[in-house]
Amino acid sequence: MKPLEKELIKKWVDTWKRTGPALEKIRRRELRQFDYAANWQHVDALLDSAALQTWRPRRPSSLVIMQRYFMKWRKQQEKKAK
C-alpha cells in the first residue's frame, strides 16, 4: 500500500472515530422523539418487511411427522379392511 493511501485511510478512520459518537447521539435522540403512534403504519410496514426477509419455512417436529405416518397407516388399514 502506498504511503498516500495509508494516510487517506488513517484520516478516514480518525474522522469516523470523531463523528461516529456524534451521529449515534443524533440517532438515539431522533428515535426517542419519533412519534410512533402517528407513524404506526410506517413502523408496521418496516416490521413486516423484516419478517419477510428473515422468514423460513418451519420443519415439522418428529412428533408431527410420526402422527402423519400413523394417519396414513390407519387409512391404508381401513382400505384393506373393506
mmCIF file of the N, C-alpha and C atoms, coordinates in Angstrom:
data_MODEL
# 
_entry.id   MODEL 
# 
loop_
_atom_site.group_PDB 
_atom_site.id 
_atom_site.type_symbol 
_atom_site.label_atom_id 
_atom_site.label_alt_id 
_atom_site.label_comp_id 
_atom_site.label_asym_id 
_atom_site.label_entity_id 
_atom_site.label_seq_id 
_atom_site.pdbx_PDB_ins_code 
_atom_site.Cartn_x 
_atom_site.Cartn_y 
_atom_site.Cartn_z 
_atom_site.occupancy 
_atom_site.B_iso_or_equiv 
_atom_site.pdbx_formal_charge 
_atom_site.auth_seq_id 
_atom_site.auth_comp_id 
_atom_site.auth_asym_id 
_atom_site.auth_atom_id 
_atom_site.pdbx_PDB_model_num 
ATOM 1   N N  . MET A 1 1  ? 0.849   -1.173  0.000  1.00 0.00 ? 1  MET A N  1 
ATOM 2   C CA . MET A 1 1  ? 0.000   0.000   0.000  1.00 0.00 ? 1  MET A CA 1 
ATOM 3   C C  . MET A 1 1  ? 0.899   1.242   0.000  1.00 0.00 ? 1  MET A C  1 
ATOM 4   N N  . LYS A 1 2  ? 0.518   2.198   -0.780 1.00 0.00 ? 2  LYS A N  1 
ATOM 5   C CA . LYS A 1 2  ? 1.318   3.419   -0.906 1.00 0.00 ? 2  LYS A CA 1 
ATOM 6   C C  . LYS A 1 2  ? 1.145   4.294   0.332  1.00 0.00 ? 2  LYS A C  1 
ATOM 7   N N  . PRO A 1 3  ? 2.135   5.098   0.662  1.00 0.00 ? 3  PRO A N  1 
ATOM 8   C CA . PRO A 1 3  ? 2.031   5.975   1.838  1.00 0.00 ? 3  PRO A CA 1 
ATOM 9   C C  . PRO A 1 3  ? 0.833   6.921   1.769  1.00 0.00 ? 3  PRO A C  1 
ATOM 10  N N  . LEU A 1 4  ? 0.516   7.419   0.572  1.00 0.00 ? 4  LEU A N  1 
ATOM 11  C CA . LEU A 1 4  ? -0.636  8.326   0.428  1.00 0.00 ? 4  LEU A CA 1 
ATOM 12  C C  . LEU A 1 4  ? -1.934  7.587   0.759  1.00 0.00 ? 4  LEU A C  1 
ATOM 13  N N  . GLU A 1 5  ? -2.057  6.323   0.301  1.00 0.00 ? 5  GLU A N  1 
ATOM 14  C CA . GLU A 1 5  ? -3.253  5.539   0.599  1.00 0.00 ? 5  GLU A CA 1 
ATOM 15  C C  . GLU A 1 5  ? -3.380  5.283   2.100  1.00 0.00 ? 5  GLU A C  1 
ATOM 16  N N  . LYS A 1 6  ? -2.261  4.968   2.736  1.00 0.00 ? 6  LYS A N  1 
ATOM 17  C CA . LYS A 1 6  ? -2.277  4.752   4.182  1.00 0.00 ? 6  LYS A CA 1 
ATOM 18  C C  . LYS A 1 6  ? -2.724  6.006   4.918  1.00 0.00 ? 6  LYS A C  1 
ATOM 19  N N  . GLU A 1 7  ? -2.231  7.149   4.478  1.00 0.00 ? 7  GLU A N  1 
ATOM 20  C CA . GLU A 1 7  ? -2.591  8.421   5.121  1.00 0.00 ? 7  GLU A CA 1 
ATOM 21  C C  . GLU A 1 7  ? -4.083  8.713   4.949  1.00 0.00 ? 7  GLU A C  1 
ATOM 22  N N  . LEU A 1 8  ? -4.607  8.457   3.741  1.00 0.00 ? 8  LEU A N  1 
ATOM 23  C CA . LEU A 1 8  ? -6.033  8.691   3.500  1.00 0.00 ? 8  LEU A CA 1 
ATOM 24  C C  . LEU A 1 8  ? -6.896  7.758   4.360  1.00 0.00 ? 8  LEU A C  1 
ATOM 25  N N  . ILE A 1 9  ? -6.493  6.510   4.468  1.00 0.00 ? 9  ILE A N  1 
ATOM 26  C CA . ILE A 1 9  ? -7.241  5.564   5.298  1.00 0.00 ? 9  ILE A CA 1 
ATOM 27  C C  . ILE A 1 9  ? -7.187  5.989   6.759  1.00 0.00 ? 9  ILE A C  1 
ATOM 28  N N  . LYS A 1 10 ? -6.035  6.430   7.213  1.00 0.00 ? 10 LYS A N  1 
ATOM 29  C CA . LYS A 1 10 ? -5.897  6.882   8.601  1.00 0.00 ? 10 LYS A CA 1 
ATOM 30  C C  . LYS A 1 10 ? -6.798  8.087   8.871  1.00 0.00 ? 10 LYS A C  1 
ATOM 31  N N  . LYS A 1 11 ? -6.855  9.027   7.925  1.00 0.00 ? 11 LYS A N  1 
ATOM 32  C CA . LYS A 1 11 ? -7.736  10.193  8.083  1.00 0.00 ? 11 LYS A CA 1 
ATOM 33  C C  . LYS A 1 11 ? -9.201  9.758   8.123  1.00 0.00 ? 11 LYS A C  1 
ATOM 34  N N  . TRP A 1 12 ? -9.546  8.806   7.249  1.00 0.00 ? 12 TRP A N  1 
ATOM 35  C CA . TRP A 1 12 ? -10.920 8.324   7.197  1.00 0.00 ? 12 TRP A CA 1 
ATOM 36  C C  . TRP A 1 12 ? -11.305 7.676   8.527  1.00 0.00 ? 12 TRP A C  1 
ATOM 37  N N  . VAL A 1 13 ? -10.421 6.842   9.068  1.00 0.00 ? 13 VAL A N  1 
ATOM 38  C CA . VAL A 1 13 ? -10.690 6.188   10.356 1.00 0.00 ? 13 VAL A CA 1 
ATOM 39  C C  . VAL A 1 13 ? -10.794 7.216   11.475 1.00 0.00 ? 13 VAL A C  1 
ATOM 40  N N  . ASP A 1 14 ? -9.886  8.177   11.494 1.00 0.00 ? 14 ASP A N  1 
ATOM 41  C CA . ASP A 1 14 ? -9.939  9.228   12.524 1.00 0.00 ? 14 ASP A CA 1 
ATOM 42  C C  . ASP A 1 14 ? -11.223 10.035  12.432 1.00 0.00 ? 14 ASP A C  1 
ATOM 43  N N  . THR A 1 15 ? -11.655 10.324  11.213 1.00 0.00 ? 15 THR A N  1 
ATOM 44  C CA . THR A 1 15 ? -12.904 11.077  11.025 1.00 0.00 ? 15 THR A CA 1 
ATOM 45  C C  . THR A 1 15 ? -14.078 10.301  11.608 1.00 0.00 ? 15 THR A C  1 
ATOM 46  N N  . TRP A 1 16 ? -14.155 8.998   11.334 1.00 0.00 ? 16 TRP A N  1 
ATOM 47  C CA . TRP A 1 16 ? -15.256 8.196   11.863 1.00 0.00 ? 16 TRP A CA 1 
ATOM 48  C C  . TRP A 1 16 ? -15.171 8.023   13.369 1.00 0.00 ? 16 TRP A C  1 
ATOM 49  N N  . LYS A 1 17 ? -13.965 8.012   13.909 1.00 0.00 ? 17 LYS A N  1 
ATOM 50  C CA . LYS A 1 17 ? -13.833 7.935   15.370 1.00 0.00 ? 17 LYS A CA 1 
ATOM 51  C C  . LYS A 1 17 ? -14.432 9.171   16.029 1.00 0.00 ? 17 LYS A C  1 
ATOM 52  N N  . ARG A 1 18 ? -14.284 10.318  15.382 1.00 0.00 ? 18 ARG A N  1 
ATOM 53  C CA . ARG A 1 18 ? -14.831 11.558  15.939 1.00 0.00 ? 18 ARG A CA 1 
ATOM 54  C C  . ARG A 1 18 ? -16.327 11.690  15.660 1.00 0.00 ? 18 ARG A C  1 
ATOM 55  N N  . THR A 1 19 ? -16.729 11.397  14.439 1.00 0.00 ? 19 THR A N  1 
ATOM 56  C CA . THR A 1 19 ? -18.126 11.650  14.072 1.00 0.00 ? 19 THR A CA 1 
ATOM 57  C C  . THR A 1 19 ? -19.069 10.513  14.465 1.00 0.00 ? 19 THR A C  1 
ATOM 58  N N  . GLY A 1 20 ? -18.548 9.303   14.615 1.00 0.00 ? 20 GLY A N  1 
ATOM 59  C CA . GLY A 1 20 ? -19.402 8.169   14.962 1.00 0.00 ? 20 GLY A CA 1 
ATOM 60  C C  . GLY A 1 20 ? -20.207 8.388   16.226 1.00 0.00 ? 20 GLY A C  1 
ATOM 61  N N  . PRO A 1 21 ? -19.569 8.764   17.337 1.00 0.00 ? 21 PRO A N  1 
ATOM 62  C CA . PRO A 1 21 ? -20.345 9.012   18.562 1.00 0.00 ? 21 PRO A CA 1 
ATOM 63  C C  . PRO A 1 21 ? -21.364 10.148  18.411 1.00 0.00 ? 21 PRO A C  1 
ATOM 64  N N  . ALA A 1 22 ? -21.005 11.182  17.667 1.00 0.00 ? 22 ALA A N  1 
ATOM 65  C CA . ALA A 1 22 ? -21.947 12.295  17.464 1.00 0.00 ? 22 ALA A CA 1 
ATOM 66  C C  . ALA A 1 22 ? -23.164 11.828  16.665 1.00 0.00 ? 22 ALA A C  1 
ATOM 67  N N  . LEU A 1 23 ? -22.926 11.041  15.627 1.00 0.00 ? 23 LEU A N  1 
ATOM 68  C CA . LEU A 1 23 ? -24.041 10.516  14.836 1.00 0.00 ? 23 LEU A CA 1 
ATOM 69  C C  . LEU A 1 23 ? -24.898 9.560   15.653 1.00 0.00 ? 23 LEU A C  1 
ATOM 70  N N  . GLU A 1 24 ? -24.284 8.788   16.516 1.00 0.00 ? 24 GLU A N  1 
ATOM 71  C CA . GLU A 1 24 ? -25.036 7.880   17.384 1.00 0.00 ? 24 GLU A CA 1 
ATOM 72  C C  . GLU A 1 24 ? -25.934 8.660   18.343 1.00 0.00 ? 24 GLU A C  1 
ATOM 73  N N  . LYS A 1 25 ? -25.448 9.780   18.875 1.00 0.00 ? 25 LYS A N  1 
ATOM 74  C CA . LYS A 1 25 ? -26.282 10.631  19.739 1.00 0.00 ? 25 LYS A CA 1 
ATOM 75  C C  . LYS A 1 25 ? -27.492 11.154  18.980 1.00 0.00 ? 25 LYS A C  1 
ATOM 76  N N  . ILE A 1 26 ? -27.250 11.604  17.754 1.00 0.00 ? 26 ILE A N  1 
ATOM 77  C CA . ILE A 1 26 ? -28.354 12.121  16.932 1.00 0.00 ? 26 ILE A CA 1 
ATOM 78  C C  . ILE A 1 26 ? -29.371 11.018  16.672 1.00 0.00 ? 26 ILE A C  1 
ATOM 79  N N  . ARG A 1 27 ? -28.892 9.829   16.310 1.00 0.00 ? 27 ARG A N  1 
ATOM 80  C CA . ARG A 1 27 ? -29.784 8.707   16.020 1.00 0.00 ? 27 ARG A CA 1 
ATOM 81  C C  . ARG A 1 27 ? -30.631 8.356   17.230 1.00 0.00 ? 27 ARG A C  1 
ATOM 82  N N  . ARG A 1 28 ? -30.009 8.277   18.408 1.00 0.00 ? 28 ARG A N  1 
ATOM 83  C CA . ARG A 1 28 ? -30.751 7.949   19.633 1.00 0.00 ? 28 ARG A CA 1 
ATOM 84  C C  . ARG A 1 28 ? -31.779 9.028   19.970 1.00 0.00 ? 28 ARG A C  1 
ATOM 85  N N  . ARG A 1 29 ? -31.400 10.305  19.815 1.00 0.00 ? 29 ARG A N  1 
ATOM 86  C CA . ARG A 1 29 ? -32.335 11.391  20.093 1.00 0.00 ? 29 ARG A CA 1 
ATOM 87  C C  . ARG A 1 29 ? -33.532 11.320  19.153 1.00 0.00 ? 29 ARG A C  1 
ATOM 88  N N  . GLU A 1 30 ? -33.265 11.081  17.859 1.00 0.00 ? 30 GLU A N  1 
ATOM 89  C CA . GLU A 1 30 ? -34.375 11.012  16.898 1.00 0.00 ? 30 GLU A CA 1 
ATOM 90  C C  . GLU A 1 30 ? -35.285 9.821   17.175 1.00 0.00 ? 30 GLU A C  1 
ATOM 91  N N  . LEU A 1 31 ? -34.722 8.705   17.596 1.00 0.00 ? 31 LEU A N  1 
ATOM 92  C CA . LEU A 1 31 ? -35.554 7.551   17.936 1.00 0.00 ? 31 LEU A CA 1 
ATOM 93  C C  . LEU A 1 31 ? -36.409 7.825   19.170 1.00 0.00 ? 31 LEU A C  1 
ATOM 94  N N  . ARG A 1 32 ? -35.850 8.526   20.159 1.00 0.00 ? 32 ARG A N  1 
ATOM 95  C CA . ARG A 1 32 ? -36.631 8.868   21.347 1.00 0.00 ? 32 ARG A CA 1 
ATOM 96  C C  . ARG A 1 32 ? -37.764 9.837   21.018 1.00 0.00 ? 32 ARG A C  1 
ATOM 97  N N  . GLN A 1 33 ? -37.524 10.753  20.081 1.00 0.00 ? 33 GLN A N  1 
ATOM 98  C CA . GLN A 1 33 ? -38.516 11.776  19.758 1.00 0.00 ? 33 GLN A CA 1 
ATOM 99  C C  . GLN A 1 33 ? -39.514 11.329  18.683 1.00 0.00 ? 33 GLN A C  1 
ATOM 100 N N  . PHE A 1 34 ? -39.289 10.199  18.070 1.00 0.00 ? 34 PHE A N  1 
ATOM 101 C CA . PHE A 1 34 ? -40.151 9.728   16.991 1.00 0.00 ? 34 PHE A CA 1 
ATOM 102 C C  . PHE A 1 34 ? -41.547 9.438   17.527 1.00 0.00 ? 34 PHE A C  1 
ATOM 103 N N  . ASP A 1 35 ? -42.554 9.912   16.831 1.00 0.00 ? 35 ASP A N  1 
ATOM 104 C CA . ASP A 1 35 ? -43.942 9.702   17.239 1.00 0.00 ? 35 ASP A CA 1 
ATOM 105 C C  . ASP A 1 35 ? -44.457 8.401   16.609 1.00 0.00 ? 35 ASP A C  1 
ATOM 106 N N  . TYR A 1 36 ? -44.302 7.311   17.353 1.00 0.00 ? 36 TYR A N  1 
ATOM 107 C CA . TYR A 1 36 ? -44.696 6.012   16.830 1.00 0.00 ? 36 TYR A CA 1 
ATOM 108 C C  . TYR A 1 36 ? -46.204 5.903   16.641 1.00 0.00 ? 36 TYR A C  1 
ATOM 109 N N  . ALA A 1 37 ? -46.970 6.530   17.503 1.00 0.00 ? 37 ALA A N  1 
ATOM 110 C CA . ALA A 1 37 ? -48.431 6.464   17.395 1.00 0.00 ? 37 ALA A CA 1 
ATOM 111 C C  . ALA A 1 37 ? -48.910 7.102   16.094 1.00 0.00 ? 37 ALA A C  1 
ATOM 112 N N  . ALA A 1 38 ? -48.305 8.205   15.717 1.00 0.00 ? 38 ALA A N  1 
ATOM 113 C CA . ALA A 1 38 ? -48.711 8.893   14.489 1.00 0.00 ? 38 ALA A CA 1 
ATOM 114 C C  . ALA A 1 38 ? -48.177 8.192   13.236 1.00 0.00 ? 38 ALA A C  1 
ATOM 115 N N  . ASN A 1 39 ? -47.128 7.412   13.388 1.00 0.00 ? 39 ASN A N  1 
ATOM 116 C CA . ASN A 1 39 ? -46.495 6.770   12.233 1.00 0.00 ? 39 ASN A CA 1 
ATOM 117 C C  . ASN A 1 39 ? -46.539 5.252   12.322 1.00 0.00 ? 39 ASN A C  1 
ATOM 118 N N  . TRP A 1 40 ? -47.560 4.704   12.964 1.00 0.00 ? 40 TRP A N  1 
ATOM 119 C CA . TRP A 1 40 ? -47.622 3.268   13.192 1.00 0.00 ? 40 TRP A CA 1 
ATOM 120 C C  . TRP A 1 40 ? -47.649 2.478   11.892 1.00 0.00 ? 40 TRP A C  1 
ATOM 121 N N  . GLN A 1 41 ? -48.242 3.061   10.835 1.00 0.00 ? 41 GLN A N  1 
ATOM 122 C CA . GLN A 1 41 ? -48.309 2.330   9.562  1.00 0.00 ? 41 GLN A CA 1 
ATOM 123 C C  . GLN A 1 41 ? -46.913 2.123   8.975  1.00 0.00 ? 41 GLN A C  1 
ATOM 124 N N  . HIS A 1 42 ? -46.057 3.129   9.106  1.00 0.00 ? 42 HIS A N  1 
ATOM 125 C CA . HIS A 1 42 ? -44.692 3.009   8.599  1.00 0.00 ? 42 HIS A CA 1 
ATOM 126 C C  . HIS A 1 42 ? -43.900 1.988   9.425  1.00 0.00 ? 42 HIS A C  1 
ATOM 127 N N  . VAL A 1 43 ? -44.073 2.052   10.726 1.00 0.00 ? 43 VAL A N  1 
ATOM 128 C CA . VAL A 1 43 ? -43.381 1.108   11.608 1.00 0.00 ? 43 VAL A CA 1 
ATOM 129 C C  . VAL A 1 43 ? -43.856 -0.313  11.317 1.00 0.00 ? 43 VAL A C  1 
ATOM 130 N N  . ASP A 1 44 ? -45.155 -0.489  11.143 1.00 0.00 ? 44 ASP A N  1 
ATOM 131 C CA . ASP A 1 44 ? -45.713 -1.799  10.836 1.00 0.00 ? 44 ASP A CA 1 
ATOM 132 C C  . ASP A 1 44 ? -45.164 -2.338  9.516  1.00 0.00 ? 44 ASP A C  1 
ATOM 133 N N  . ALA A 1 45 ? -45.061 -1.474  8.509  1.00 0.00 ? 45 ALA A N  1 
ATOM 134 C CA . ALA A 1 45 ? -44.520 -1.889  7.214  1.00 0.00 ? 45 ALA A CA 1 
ATOM 135 C C  . ALA A 1 45 ? -43.055 -2.309  7.337  1.00 0.00 ? 45 ALA A C  1 
ATOM 136 N N  . LEU A 1 46 ? -42.295 -1.588  8.140  1.00 0.00 ? 46 LEU A N  1 
ATOM 137 C CA . LEU A 1 46 ? -40.890 -1.953  8.341  1.00 0.00 ? 46 LEU A CA 1 
ATOM 138 C C  . LEU A 1 46 ? -40.772 -3.308  9.028  1.00 0.00 ? 46 LEU A C  1 
ATOM 139 N N  . LEU A 1 47 ? -41.608 -3.535  10.038 1.00 0.00 ? 47 LEU A N  1 
ATOM 140 C CA . LEU A 1 47 ? -41.574 -4.823  10.736 1.00 0.00 ? 47 LEU A CA 1 
ATOM 141 C C  . LEU A 1 47 ? -41.992 -5.962  9.818  1.00 0.00 ? 47 LEU A C  1 
ATOM 142 N N  . ASP A 1 48 ? -43.016 -5.733  8.984  1.00 0.00 ? 48 ASP A N  1 
ATOM 143 C CA . ASP A 1 48 ? -43.428 -6.757  8.025  1.00 0.00 ? 48 ASP A CA 1 
ATOM 144 C C  . ASP A 1 48 ? -42.309 -7.063  7.046  1.00 0.00 ? 48 ASP A C  1 
ATOM 145 N N  . SER A 1 49 ? -41.637 -6.026  6.588  1.00 0.00 ? 49 SER A N  1 
ATOM 146 C CA . SER A 1 49 ? -40.533 -6.207  5.647  1.00 0.00 ? 49 SER A CA 1 
ATOM 147 C C  . SER A 1 49 ? -39.427 -7.049  6.271  1.00 0.00 ? 49 SER A C  1 
ATOM 148 N N  . ALA A 1 50 ? -39.097 -6.756  7.509  1.00 0.00 ? 50 ALA A N  1 
ATOM 149 C CA . ALA A 1 50 ? -38.047 -7.520  8.191  1.00 0.00 ? 50 ALA A CA 1 
ATOM 150 C C  . ALA A 1 50 ? -38.477 -8.971  8.387  1.00 0.00 ? 50 ALA A C  1 
ATOM 151 N N  . ALA A 1 51 ? -39.737 -9.180  8.706  1.00 0.00 ? 51 ALA A N  1 
ATOM 152 C CA . ALA A 1 51 ? -40.228 -10.541 8.915  1.00 0.00 ? 51 ALA A CA 1 
ATOM 153 C C  . ALA A 1 51 ? -40.177 -11.335 7.619  1.00 0.00 ? 51 ALA A C  1 
ATOM 154 N N  . LEU A 1 52 ? -40.523 -10.703 6.509  1.00 0.00 ? 52 LEU A N  1 
ATOM 155 C CA . LEU A 1 52 ? -40.489 -11.407 5.227  1.00 0.00 ? 52 LEU A CA 1 
ATOM 156 C C  . LEU A 1 52 ? -39.068 -11.755 4.815  1.00 0.00 ? 52 LEU A C  1 
ATOM 157 N N  . GLN A 1 53 ? -38.119 -10.902 5.154  1.00 0.00 ? 53 GLN A N  1 
ATOM 158 C CA . GLN A 1 53 ? -36.736 -11.149 4.771  1.00 0.00 ? 53 GLN A CA 1 
ATOM 159 C C  . GLN A 1 53 ? -36.113 -12.271 5.586  1.00 0.00 ? 53 GLN A C  1 
ATOM 160 N N  . THR A 1 54 ? -36.565 -12.471 6.806  1.00 0.00 ? 54 THR A N  1 
ATOM 161 C CA . THR A 1 54 ? -35.952 -13.474 7.674  1.00 0.00 ? 54 THR A CA 1 
ATOM 162 C C  . THR A 1 54 ? -36.789 -14.739 7.803  1.00 0.00 ? 54 THR A C  1 
ATOM 163 N N  . TRP A 1 55 ? -37.974 -14.774 7.198  1.00 0.00 ? 55 TRP A N  1 
ATOM 164 C CA . TRP A 1 55 ? -38.871 -15.920 7.347  1.00 0.00 ? 55 TRP A CA 1 
ATOM 165 C C  . TRP A 1 55 ? -38.315 -17.132 6.620  1.00 0.00 ? 55 TRP A C  1 
ATOM 166 N N  . ARG A 1 56 ? -38.377 -18.256 7.283  1.00 0.00 ? 56 ARG A N  1 
ATOM 167 C CA . ARG A 1 56 ? -38.019 -19.541 6.678  1.00 0.00 ? 56 ARG A CA 1 
ATOM 168 C C  . ARG A 1 56 ? -39.121 -20.527 7.028  1.00 0.00 ? 56 ARG A C  1 
ATOM 169 N N  . PRO A 1 57 ? -39.450 -21.397 6.092  1.00 0.00 ? 57 PRO A N  1 
ATOM 170 C CA . PRO A 1 57 ? -40.479 -22.384 6.428  1.00 0.00 ? 57 PRO A CA 1 
ATOM 171 C C  . PRO A 1 57 ? -40.003 -23.280 7.569  1.00 0.00 ? 57 PRO A C  1 
ATOM 172 N N  . ARG A 1 58 ? -40.894 -23.587 8.457  1.00 0.00 ? 58 ARG A N  1 
ATOM 173 C CA . ARG A 1 58 ? -40.540 -24.432 9.601  1.00 0.00 ? 58 ARG A CA 1 
ATOM 174 C C  . ARG A 1 58 ? -40.586 -25.891 9.202  1.00 0.00 ? 58 ARG A C  1 
ATOM 175 N N  . ARG A 1 59 ? -39.637 -26.634 9.709  1.00 0.00 ? 59 ARG A N  1 
ATOM 176 C CA . ARG A 1 59 ? -39.675 -28.082 9.533  1.00 0.00 ? 59 ARG A CA 1 
ATOM 177 C C  . ARG A 1 59 ? -40.570 -28.641 10.626 1.00 0.00 ? 59 ARG A C  1 
ATOM 178 N N  . PRO A 1 60 ? -41.415 -29.601 10.255 1.00 0.00 ? 60 PRO A N  1 
ATOM 179 C CA . PRO A 1 60 ? -42.278 -30.168 11.293 1.00 0.00 ? 60 PRO A CA 1 
ATOM 180 C C  . PRO A 1 60 ? -41.470 -30.960 12.312 1.00 0.00 ? 60 PRO A C  1 
ATOM 181 N N  . SER A 1 61 ? -41.978 -31.014 13.513 1.00 0.00 ? 61 SER A N  1 
ATOM 182 C CA . SER A 1 61 ? -41.297 -31.776 14.560 1.00 0.00 ? 61 SER A CA 1 
ATOM 183 C C  . SER A 1 61 ? -41.442 -33.266 14.285 1.00 0.00 ? 61 SER A C  1 
ATOM 184 N N  . SER A 1 62 ? -40.644 -34.050 14.944 1.00 0.00 ? 62 SER A N  1 
ATOM 185 C CA . SER A 1 62 ? -40.699 -35.511 14.774 1.00 0.00 ? 62 SER A CA 1 
ATOM 186 C C  . SER A 1 62 ? -42.060 -36.055 15.162 1.00 0.00 ? 62 SER A C  1 
ATOM 187 N N  . LEU A 1 63 ? -42.665 -35.462 16.178 1.00 0.00 ? 63 LEU A N  1 
ATOM 188 C CA . LEU A 1 63 ? -43.982 -35.913 16.619 1.00 0.00 ? 63 LEU A CA 1 
ATOM 189 C C  . LEU A 1 63 ? -45.022 -35.703 15.515 1.00 0.00 ? 63 LEU A C  1 
ATOM 190 N N  . VAL A 1 64 ? -44.961 -34.563 14.841 1.00 0.00 ? 64 VAL A N  1 
ATOM 191 C CA . VAL A 1 64 ? -45.906 -34.275 13.758 1.00 0.00 ? 64 VAL A CA 1 
ATOM 192 C C  . VAL A 1 64 ? -45.693 -35.263 12.615 1.00 0.00 ? 64 VAL A C  1 
ATOM 193 N N  . ILE A 1 65 ? -44.447 -35.522 12.272 1.00 0.00 ? 65 ILE A N  1 
ATOM 194 C CA . ILE A 1 65 ? -44.144 -36.478 11.206 1.00 0.00 ? 65 ILE A CA 1 
ATOM 195 C C  . ILE A 1 65 ? -44.679 -37.861 11.571 1.00 0.00 ? 65 ILE A C  1 
ATOM 196 N N  . MET A 1 66 ? -44.486 -38.267 12.813 1.00 0.00 ? 66 MET A N  1 
ATOM 197 C CA . MET A 1 66 ? -44.963 -39.573 13.271 1.00 0.00 ? 66 MET A CA 1 
ATOM 198 C C  . MET A 1 66 ? -46.496 -39.647 13.199 1.00 0.00 ? 66 MET A C  1 
ATOM 199 N N  . GLN A 1 67 ? -47.179 -38.574 13.614 1.00 0.00 ? 67 GLN A N  1 
ATOM 200 C CA . GLN A 1 67 ? -48.644 -38.558 13.560 1.00 0.00 ? 67 GLN A CA 1 
ATOM 201 C C  . GLN A 1 67 ? -49.133 -38.673 12.123 1.00 0.00 ? 67 GLN A C  1 
ATOM 202 N N  . ARG A 1 68 ? -48.465 -38.002 11.194 1.00 0.00 ? 68 ARG A N  1 
ATOM 203 C CA . ARG A 1 68 ? -48.835 -38.108 9.775  1.00 0.00 ? 68 ARG A CA 1 
ATOM 204 C C  . ARG A 1 68 ? -48.671 -39.547 9.287  1.00 0.00 ? 68 ARG A C  1 
ATOM 205 N N  . TYR A 1 69 ? -47.570 -40.150 9.690  1.00 0.00 ? 69 TYR A N  1 
ATOM 206 C CA . TYR A 1 69 ? -47.331 -41.543 9.310  1.00 0.00 ? 69 TYR A CA 1 
ATOM 207 C C  . TYR A 1 69 ? -48.443 -42.442 9.852  1.00 0.00 ? 69 TYR A C  1 
ATOM 208 N N  . PHE A 1 70 ? -48.816 -42.266 11.112 1.00 0.00 ? 70 PHE A N  1 
ATOM 209 C CA . PHE A 1 70 ? -49.876 -43.078 11.704 1.00 0.00 ? 70 PHE A CA 1 
ATOM 210 C C  . PHE A 1 70 ? -51.202 -42.867 10.981 1.00 0.00 ? 70 PHE A C  1 
ATOM 211 N N  . MET A 1 71 ? -51.496 -41.627 10.578 1.00 0.00 ? 71 MET A N  1 
ATOM 212 C CA . MET A 1 71 ? -52.745 -41.360 9.858  1.00 0.00 ? 71 MET A CA 1 
ATOM 213 C C  . MET A 1 71 ? -52.750 -42.088 8.513  1.00 0.00 ? 71 MET A C  1 
ATOM 214 N N  . LYS A 1 72 ? -51.630 -42.052 7.798  1.00 0.00 ? 72 LYS A N  1 
ATOM 215 C CA . LYS A 1 72 ? -51.544 -42.760 6.517  1.00 0.00 ? 72 LYS A CA 1 
ATOM 216 C C  . LYS A 1 72 ? -51.692 -44.265 6.732  1.00 0.00 ? 72 LYS A C  1 
ATOM 217 N N  . TRP A 1 73 ? -51.042 -44.771 7.749  1.00 0.00 ? 73 TRP A N  1 
ATOM 218 C CA . TRP A 1 73 ? -51.104 -46.194 8.042  1.00 0.00 ? 73 TRP A CA 1 
ATOM 219 C C  . TRP A 1 73 ? -52.540 -46.621 8.354  1.00 0.00 ? 73 TRP A C  1 
ATOM 220 N N  . ARG A 1 74 ? -53.237 -45.796 9.175  1.00 0.00 ? 74 ARG A N  1 
ATOM 221 C CA . ARG A 1 74 ? -54.623 -46.100 9.528  1.00 0.00 ? 74 ARG A CA 1 
ATOM 222 C C  . ARG A 1 74 ? -55.511 -46.111 8.286  1.00 0.00 ? 74 ARG A C  1 
ATOM 223 N N  . LYS A 1 75 ? -55.323 -45.157 7.395  1.00 0.00 ? 75 LYS A N  1 
ATOM 224 C CA . LYS A 1 75 ? -56.126 -45.120 6.166  1.00 0.00 ? 75 LYS A CA 1 
ATOM 225 C C  . LYS A 1 75 ? -55.862 -46.349 5.316  1.00 0.00 ? 75 LYS A C  1 
ATOM 226 N N  . GLN A 1 76 ? -54.609 -46.777 5.246  1.00 0.00 ? 76 GLN A N  1 
ATOM 227 C CA . GLN A 1 76 ? -54.282 -47.994 4.487  1.00 0.00 ? 76 GLN A CA 1 
ATOM 228 C C  . GLN A 1 76 ? -54.951 -49.215 5.121  1.00 0.00 ? 76 GLN A C  1 
ATOM 229 N N  . GLN A 1 77 ? -54.953 -49.272 6.436  1.00 0.00 ? 77 GLN A N  1 
ATOM 230 C CA . GLN A 1 77 ? -55.579 -50.396 7.132  1.00 0.00 ? 77 GLN A CA 1 
ATOM 231 C C  . GLN A 1 77 ? -57.088 -50.403 6.895  1.00 0.00 ? 77 GLN A C  1 
ATOM 232 N N  . GLU A 1 78 ? -57.676 -49.196 6.876  1.00 0.00 ? 78 GLU A N  1 
ATOM 233 C CA . GLU A 1 78 ? -59.127 -49.115 6.630  1.00 0.00 ? 78 GLU A CA 1 
ATOM 234 C C  . GLU A 1 78 ? -59.449 -49.574 5.215  1.00 0.00 ? 78 GLU A C  1 
ATOM 235 N N  . LYS A 1 79 ? -58.614 -49.251 4.241  1.00 0.00 ? 79 LYS A N  1 
ATOM 236 C CA . LYS A 1 79 ? -58.849 -49.683 2.857  1.00 0.00 ? 79 LYS A CA 1 
ATOM 237 C C  . LYS A 1 79 ? -58.719 -51.189 2.745  1.00 0.00 ? 79 LYS A C  1 
ATOM 238 N N  . LYS A 1 80 ? -57.747 -51.741 3.437  1.00 0.00 ? 80 LYS A N  1 
ATOM 239 C CA . LYS A 1 80 ? -57.551 -53.203 3.406  1.00 0.00 ? 80 LYS A CA 1 
ATOM 240 C C  . LYS A 1 80 ? -58.750 -53.927 4.028  1.00 0.00 ? 80 LYS A C  1 
ATOM 241 N N  . ALA A 1 81 ? -59.318 -53.344 5.077  1.00 0.00 ? 81 ALA A N  1 
ATOM 242 C CA . ALA A 1 81 ? -60.435 -53.979 5.792  1.00 0.00 ? 81 ALA A CA 1 
ATOM 243 C C  . ALA A 1 81 ? -61.701 -54.000 4.938  1.00 0.00 ? 81 ALA A C  1 
ATOM 244 N N  . LYS A 1 82 ? -61.829 -53.099 4.009  1.00 0.00 ? 82 LYS A N  1 
ATOM 245 C CA . LYS A 1 82 ? -63.059 -53.041 3.192  1.00 0.00 ? 82 LYS A CA 1 
ATOM 246 C C  . LYS A 1 82 ? -63.070 -54.063 2.139  1.00 0.00 ? 82 LYS A C  1 
# 
